[in-house]
Amino acid sequence: MTDKSVFSDAEWHALTDAPLLVTAAVFYAGEHGPISILKETAASARAIAKPGERGTANALIGEIVAEANTKEARTELKEHRGPTPQAAIDNVLHELEPAAVALRKLPADEAQAVGTWFIDIAEAVARSAKTVNPDEQATLEKLRDLFGVAA
């Protein structure tokens, strides 16, 4: 089982930002009213806080969760906005690249488990509304490609 000690500070920061960044990517792709914002926020929080059974990656994901839930991480999310929703999504995807690279340090099964958890967070946000719109679906596909997770 891998822990945070195998990562540089920058890699660890990228991994602990990833749960909120995948949330942001899907959020920016969505159509929002006040109720949908609450639903998406709640879905993200549940998916982050309760990652479920992830095999050999459980301990590592637990460490990521502990740090992702800090106030500092939430504040940093505001920095990833853009002038248009697509620009914001592109910015977030770019910000997620170091996390995807950091996962390559892990054994294949752990990397797959963490990447799948990131996608599960994004899907929870997208599915919290009545339907997943085409922009959200496209964003989910980009996230899957980035983290090497099949649909």
Rosetta silent file (secondary structure, phi, psi, omega in degrees, C-alpha in Angstrom):
SEQUENCE: MTDKSVFSDAEWHALTDAPLLVTAAVFYAGEHGPISILKETAASARAIAKPGERGTANALIGEIVAEANTKEARTELKEHRGPTPQAAIDNVLHELEPAAVALRKLPADEAQAVGTWFIDIAEAVARSAKTVNPDEQATLEKLRDLFGVAA
SCORE:     score description
SCORE:     0.000 S_00000001
   1 L     0.000  132.203 -177.918    0.000    0.000    0.000 S_00000001
   2 L   -90.060  147.565  172.908    1.288    3.368   -1.048 S_00000001
   3 L  -128.273 -177.278 -172.634    1.140    6.465    1.101 S_00000001
   4 H   -65.994  -14.041 -176.862    1.864   10.119    0.494 S_00000001
   5 H   -65.719  -17.723 -179.811    5.586    9.679    1.182 S_00000001
   6 H   -82.312   -8.092 -176.613    6.217    8.481   -2.411 S_00000001
   7 L  -105.974  148.166  171.010    5.084   11.821   -3.834 S_00000001
   8 L   -70.211  168.286  177.581    6.833   15.171   -3.985 S_00000001
   9 H   -59.472  -40.806 -179.835    5.064   18.089   -2.302 S_00000001
  10 H   -65.759  -41.596  178.612    3.849   19.314   -5.704 S_00000001
  11 H   -64.831  -42.285 -179.741    2.527   15.867   -6.666 S_00000001
  12 H   -64.834  -41.958  177.626    0.763   15.486   -3.327 S_00000001
  13 H   -59.645  -43.121  179.203   -0.783   18.932   -3.670 S_00000001
  14 H   -61.766  -42.833 -179.595   -2.032   17.978   -7.163 S_00000001
  15 H   -67.597  -38.288 -179.155   -3.576   14.751   -5.847 S_00000001
  16 H   -77.417  -20.396  173.042   -5.297   16.442   -2.922 S_00000001
  17 H   -79.914  -24.766 -171.848   -6.685   19.157   -5.205 S_00000001
  18 H   -55.978  -43.562 -179.446   -8.024   16.611   -7.694 S_00000001
  19 H   -58.450  -40.644  178.677  -11.317   15.718   -5.924 S_00000001
  20 H   -75.259  -31.999  179.121  -12.400   19.351   -5.881 S_00000001
  21 H   -70.105  -39.255  177.236  -11.076   20.005   -9.366 S_00000001
  22 H   -66.354  -33.993  174.371  -13.027   17.128  -10.927 S_00000001
  23 H   -61.001  -47.337 -178.444  -16.074   18.525   -9.127 S_00000001
  24 H   -62.206  -42.083 -178.653  -15.367   21.951  -10.607 S_00000001
  25 H   -56.756  -46.275 -178.830  -14.914   20.589  -14.133 S_00000001
  26 H   -73.681  -36.851  178.553  -18.376   19.035  -14.131 S_00000001
  27 H   -59.361  -45.739 -179.100  -19.903   21.970  -12.268 S_00000001
  28 H   -64.923  -26.138 -179.836  -18.697   24.406  -14.930 S_00000001
  29 H   -82.451  -14.802 -174.358  -20.222   22.187  -17.637 S_00000001
  30 L   -85.836  168.171  173.753  -23.630   22.080  -15.960 S_00000001
  31 L  -104.849  128.790 -167.369  -26.690   24.245  -16.127 S_00000001
  32 L  -123.709  139.912  164.362  -27.439   25.643  -12.702 S_00000001
  33 L  -125.852  176.902 -176.890  -30.211   26.902  -10.585 S_00000001
  34 H   -61.090  -35.886 -179.453  -30.034   27.228   -6.814 S_00000001
  35 H   -70.981  -42.477 -178.811  -31.351   23.706   -6.216 S_00000001
  36 H   -66.142  -34.640  177.046  -28.961   22.058   -8.667 S_00000001
  37 H   -61.290  -44.417  178.650  -25.999   23.843   -7.076 S_00000001
  38 H   -64.063  -42.326  179.617  -26.973   22.413   -3.709 S_00000001
  39 H   -63.223  -43.399 -179.423  -27.487   18.933   -5.173 S_00000001
  40 H   -66.810  -41.067  178.400  -24.114   18.989   -6.935 S_00000001
  41 H   -62.645  -44.886  179.554  -22.308   20.252   -3.859 S_00000001
  42 H   -64.987  -41.624  179.517  -23.890   17.565   -1.699 S_00000001
  43 H   -63.043  -42.092  178.167  -23.151   14.839   -4.242 S_00000001
  44 H   -63.023  -47.531 -178.529  -19.502   15.890   -4.427 S_00000001
  45 H   -59.677  -42.782  178.355  -19.136   16.035   -0.660 S_00000001
  46 H   -63.741  -45.893 -177.554  -20.630   12.551   -0.260 S_00000001
  47 H   -66.380  -32.767  177.426  -18.465   11.056   -3.009 S_00000001
  48 H   -75.286  -48.387 -174.537  -15.315   12.609   -1.557 S_00000001
  49 H   -71.077  -29.044 -178.365  -16.038   11.820    2.092 S_00000001
  50 L  -125.436   78.421 -174.617  -17.226    8.260    1.472 S_00000001
  51 L   -71.952   -9.614 -179.389  -15.074    6.839   -1.307 S_00000001
  52 L    77.097 -175.392 -178.920  -16.214    3.267   -0.732 S_00000001
  53 L   -74.050  122.673 -178.779  -14.047    0.178   -0.970 S_00000001
  54 L  -126.588   24.270  174.982  -11.043    0.878   -3.192 S_00000001
  55 H    60.464 -132.506 -175.170   -8.878   -2.158   -2.445 S_00000001
  56 H   -66.700  -14.301 -178.877   -5.180   -1.482   -2.017 S_00000001
  57 H   -90.129    0.468 -176.474   -5.746    2.258   -2.543 S_00000001
  58 H   -53.616  -48.547 -176.611   -7.978    2.668    0.542 S_00000001
  59 H   -65.086  -43.855  179.785   -5.249    4.103    2.783 S_00000001
  60 H   -63.726  -44.112  178.337   -3.952    6.494    0.126 S_00000001
  61 H   -62.944  -37.929  176.393   -7.448    7.709   -0.715 S_00000001
  62 H   -59.050  -40.637  177.613   -8.069    8.221    3.005 S_00000001
  63 H   -66.937  -39.645  178.398   -5.026   10.492    3.145 S_00000001
  64 H   -64.330  -44.954  179.797   -6.215   12.409    0.075 S_00000001
  65 H   -57.937  -45.978 -177.575   -9.705   12.813    1.585 S_00000001
  66 H   -57.420  -40.468 -179.212   -8.304   14.149    4.842 S_00000001
  67 H   -83.405  -34.227 -179.925   -6.429   16.898    3.039 S_00000001
  68 H   -64.793  -25.654 -178.399   -9.012   17.599    0.332 S_00000001
  69 L   -85.100    5.290 -179.362  -11.550   18.421    3.025 S_00000001
  70 L   -77.067  155.875  178.947   -9.462   21.243    4.467 S_00000001
  71 H   -62.101  -36.697 -179.704  -10.612   24.824    4.273 S_00000001
  72 H   -59.725  -43.748  179.908   -7.454   25.745    2.374 S_00000001
  73 H   -63.700  -39.331  179.214   -8.285   23.319   -0.450 S_00000001
  74 H   -64.875  -39.920  179.503  -11.802   24.735   -0.742 S_00000001
  75 H   -63.326  -39.461 -178.643  -10.460   28.284   -0.974 S_00000001
  76 H   -64.352  -25.361 -179.068   -8.072   27.294   -3.772 S_00000001
  77 H   -59.371  -33.603 -178.667  -10.994   26.072   -5.889 S_00000001
  78 H   -62.990  -20.434 -177.430  -12.049   29.670   -6.529 S_00000001
  79 H   -75.503   -8.164 -171.140   -8.803   30.259   -8.444 S_00000001
  80 H  -101.921   16.649  178.486   -9.822   27.954  -11.314 S_00000001
  81 L   -76.056  164.728  177.928  -12.572   30.011  -12.894 S_00000001
  82 L  -140.442  173.592 -178.314  -12.412   31.269  -16.457 S_00000001
  83 L   -70.076  -22.938  176.015  -14.117   33.881  -18.644 S_00000001
  84 L  -133.490  161.541  177.022  -16.405   31.214  -20.168 S_00000001
  85 H   -57.679  -42.209 -179.311  -17.555   27.823  -18.912 S_00000001
  86 H   -65.963  -37.510  176.995  -15.410   26.039  -21.538 S_00000001
  87 H   -64.003  -39.573  178.154  -12.359   28.111  -20.580 S_00000001
  88 H   -64.548  -42.806  178.397  -12.936   27.193  -16.939 S_00000001
  89 H   -62.239  -46.782  179.562  -13.220   23.498  -17.850 S_00000001
  90 H   -60.062  -40.680  178.389  -10.047   23.675  -19.942 S_00000001
  91 H   -62.436  -44.936  179.847   -8.249   25.400  -17.065 S_00000001
  92 H   -64.461  -44.069  178.597   -9.358   22.724  -14.618 S_00000001
  93 H   -60.033  -39.838  176.487   -8.331   19.908  -16.964 S_00000001
  94 H   -63.804  -41.729  179.533   -4.918   21.523  -17.298 S_00000001
  95 H   -66.804  -23.904  179.398   -4.673   21.828  -13.503 S_00000001
  96 H   -82.892  -15.162 -178.302   -5.496   18.102  -13.203 S_00000001
  97 H   -55.621  -44.080  178.397   -2.642   16.980  -15.463 S_00000001
  98 H   -61.398  -32.184  176.946   -0.055   16.860  -12.618 S_00000001
  99 H   -66.692  -42.436  178.190   -2.391   14.602  -10.615 S_00000001
 100 H   -62.321  -40.346  177.881   -2.694   12.227  -13.569 S_00000001
 101 H   -66.364  -41.372  179.959    1.096   12.187  -13.900 S_00000001
 102 H   -61.735  -34.080  179.596    1.527   11.582  -10.160 S_00000001
 103 H   -62.886  -22.703  179.179   -0.719    8.521  -10.367 S_00000001
 104 L   -66.275  -15.360  176.785    1.866    6.928  -12.649 S_00000001
 105 L   -75.903  -16.229 -175.119    4.087    6.457   -9.604 S_00000001
 106 L   -87.011  156.215  168.455    1.591    4.002   -8.178 S_00000001
 107 L   -58.454  151.146 -173.684    1.224    0.311   -8.893 S_00000001
 108 H   -53.221  -41.828 -177.496   -1.323   -0.135  -11.702 S_00000001
 109 H   -67.424  -38.394  177.946   -4.126   -1.383   -9.431 S_00000001
 110 H   -69.601  -43.210  178.511   -3.773    1.555   -7.031 S_00000001
 111 H   -59.326  -43.187  178.969   -3.539    4.103   -9.852 S_00000001
 112 H   -63.558  -41.371 -179.023   -6.691    2.639  -11.402 S_00000001
 113 H   -65.404  -43.719  179.404   -8.529    2.728   -8.064 S_00000001
 114 H   -67.750  -45.532  178.158   -7.640    6.367   -7.373 S_00000001
 115 H   -59.677  -41.476  178.235   -8.414    7.422  -10.956 S_00000001
 116 H   -64.526  -38.632  176.937  -11.747    5.609  -10.815 S_00000001
 117 H   -61.845  -43.336  177.399  -12.559    7.358   -7.532 S_00000001
 118 H   -58.568  -43.280  179.627  -11.884   10.732   -9.178 S_00000001
 119 H   -67.640  -38.473  177.517  -14.248    9.781  -12.014 S_00000001
 120 H   -60.469  -36.955  176.331  -16.858    8.526   -9.548 S_00000001
 121 H   -62.754  -49.234 -179.416  -16.809   11.966   -7.887 S_00000001
 122 H   -60.059  -43.056  179.813  -17.334   13.664  -11.253 S_00000001
 123 H   -66.433  -36.024  177.826  -20.136   11.274  -12.180 S_00000001
 124 H   -61.785  -40.783  178.027  -21.847   11.824   -8.825 S_00000001
 125 H   -65.308  -48.644 -178.128  -21.904   15.556   -9.521 S_00000001
 126 H   -62.028  -40.011 -175.653  -23.177   15.096  -13.083 S_00000001
 127 H   -84.184   -2.191  179.938  -25.865   12.621  -12.062 S_00000001
 128 L   -71.383  -20.946  175.037  -27.125   14.714   -9.148 S_00000001
 129 L   -89.025  176.897 -177.640  -29.373   16.599  -11.571 S_00000001
 130 L   -64.913  -36.925 -179.739  -32.231   14.981  -13.450 S_00000001
 131 L  -138.799  159.031  173.840  -30.140   14.444  -16.578 S_00000001
 132 L   -96.299  118.091 -177.283  -26.511   14.626  -17.652 S_00000001
 133 L   -78.954  165.290 -177.346  -26.239   17.276  -20.347 S_00000001
 134 H   -58.405  -36.645  178.431  -23.951   16.883  -23.394 S_00000001
 135 H   -66.748  -39.683  176.328  -21.337   19.297  -22.006 S_00000001
 136 H   -64.872  -42.006  179.560  -21.168   17.349  -18.743 S_00000001
 137 H   -62.191  -42.902  178.581  -20.882   14.082  -20.686 S_00000001
 138 H   -63.199  -39.749  178.725  -18.054   15.516  -22.801 S_00000001
 139 H   -66.206  -41.539  176.772  -16.280   16.703  -19.652 S_00000001
 140 H   -59.340  -41.501  178.955  -16.650   13.259  -18.061 S_00000001
 141 H   -63.992  -41.212  177.606  -15.066   11.711  -21.158 S_00000001
 142 H   -63.226  -39.579  177.889  -12.152   14.143  -20.996 S_00000001
 143 H   -65.827  -42.388  177.587  -11.659   13.280  -17.325 S_00000001
 144 H   -59.914  -44.034  178.748  -11.767    9.544  -18.103 S_00000001
 145 H   -62.001  -44.903 -178.447   -9.147   10.028  -20.814 S_00000001
 146 H   -59.539  -43.547 -176.627   -6.947   12.080  -18.511 S_00000001
 147 H   -95.679    2.330  176.623   -7.001    9.480  -15.743 S_00000001
 148 L    65.480   39.844 -178.781   -7.060    6.448  -18.049 S_00000001
 149 L  -112.811  121.507  179.466  -10.405    5.151  -16.775 S_00000001
 150 L   -70.459  151.508  179.040  -12.684    3.319  -19.199 S_00000001
 151 L   -69.389    0.000    0.000  -16.370    4.204  -19.308 S_00000001
